[in-house]
């Protein structure tokens, strides 16, 4: 695996912008616009966006897609040296999957006060996982607001 480089604010924004591109892909498919990328060192090893409607699968969240791709790339089930960038706070299901993967870091943009893992318990994440909140928060929130406003028209 690549050598781990400590993240910086600039790299957090760089990778969150990549997650936003994934979210745009979901939006173009009329999916809830959430995108995710997994980074090891300075290399993207997994990416994904919501495919719940496309696959008719309630578990096809952006994080799950990105985690699966990253594990496949690494050839293993642990992501301790990796960071996940996701546009919206992970749900309980995704938080559990991230805990099982022992991901090193989770960085998210917008909080999810209705379904985010933290509304249930901060302890869902693995105890060694660092969580960073609010990276490009306004852009991530705007995408969600735009999507849900379009449903109400």
N, C-alpha and C positions, 0 to 999 in steps of 0.2 A: 504494500500500500504506500501511497505518497507520504512524505514527511508532513506532519501536522504543523500548519502555520497559524499562530494566534490570529483570531479575527480582529478586524478594525471596523470603525464606524463606516468607512468608505466601502469596505468589502461587504458589510451587512447590507448597505444600500444597493450595491451592485447585484448581489444575489437575490435581493427582494425584487428588484426590477425584472429579473429573469422569472421569478415566481409570478409577477404581474403579467408577463407575456403568456405564461401558462393559463392564468385566469382569463385572459382575453380569448384564448382558444376555447375554454369552456363556454364563455359568453357567446361566442360565434355558433356554438352547438345548442344554444338555449338551455345550457346547464347553469346551475348556481356558480357564479364566477369566482372560483377558488383555485389557486395554482400553488404548486410546491416544487422545490428543487432540493436535492441532497448534495452536499459538497463535502469532499474529502481533500484536505489540503487546500489547493486552489483549483480543483478540478470538479466539475459537475459530473456526478456518477449516477444520478437518477432524477427524473422529472416526471411531473404528472399534473393533471387537472381533473376536475370532477367529471365523471362519466356515469353518474347514477342513472340519468334518464336514457342515455345512449345504450347502456348495457342492461338497463332495467335491473340494477343490482344496487341495493341500499348500502353496500359496503364499498362501492367504487369511488371513494373520496380521493381527492387530490393527494393527500398524504399517503394513503395506502398504495396508490399507483407509484409514487416516488420512492417509497420504502422498498417495495417489491423490486423495482428497477435497480435501486442501489445495491440491494443484497445480491441480485443476479450479477451485477457488474463485479462486485467484490468476491463472489463465490462463497459467501458466508452469511450467517444470520445476525451478526452483531455490528452495530454502527457506532461504537464508542468513540471513534476518532472523527466522527462526521457531524455536520450541522445540517438541520432541516430548516429551510426558509419557506414559510407558508403565509399567504396573504391574510388569512383569518385564523384566529385561535382554534386549535384542534378540538374536536368533540371528544367525548369520553372514549368512544371506540378507538379513535386515532391516537389519543393519549395513551391508551393501554398498549396499542401496537408499538408506539414509540418507546414505552417503558420496556417491553419485551425485547426490543432491538438494542436496548441500552444506549440509545443515541446520546452523543456527548452534549449536544446543544440544540435547542429549538428557538427559532427566531420567528415571531409573527408580527403582522401589521395591525389589523383590526381585532379588537376584543369581540367576543360573542357572548353577550350577557344572557342569552336564552339557552344556548346549547354548548357553550365552551366548557372544556374540562374543569376550569377553575371555579365554575359556579357550583360544582359538586365537591371537588377536593383538589387542592394543590398537590396532594400526595400521590395522584395518579401517575405522574411522571416518575421515572427512575430517580432514586435519591442523588445520583451523581450528575444528572442532566441539568445543565444551566439553561434557564429560560430568559429570553430577552423579548420584551413587549414593545409595541408601538413603532417599529421601524417602517417608515413611509405610511404611517397610520392613515393620514388623510386620503392618500390615493387608493389605498385598500378599501377604506370605508366608502369612498365615492363610487367605486365599482359596484359594491353591494347595494348601495342606495339606488343607483341607476337601474340595476337589474330588478329590484323589487318594485320600484316605481313603475317600471314598464309592465309589470304583471297586473297592476291595478288600473291600467288605462282601459 
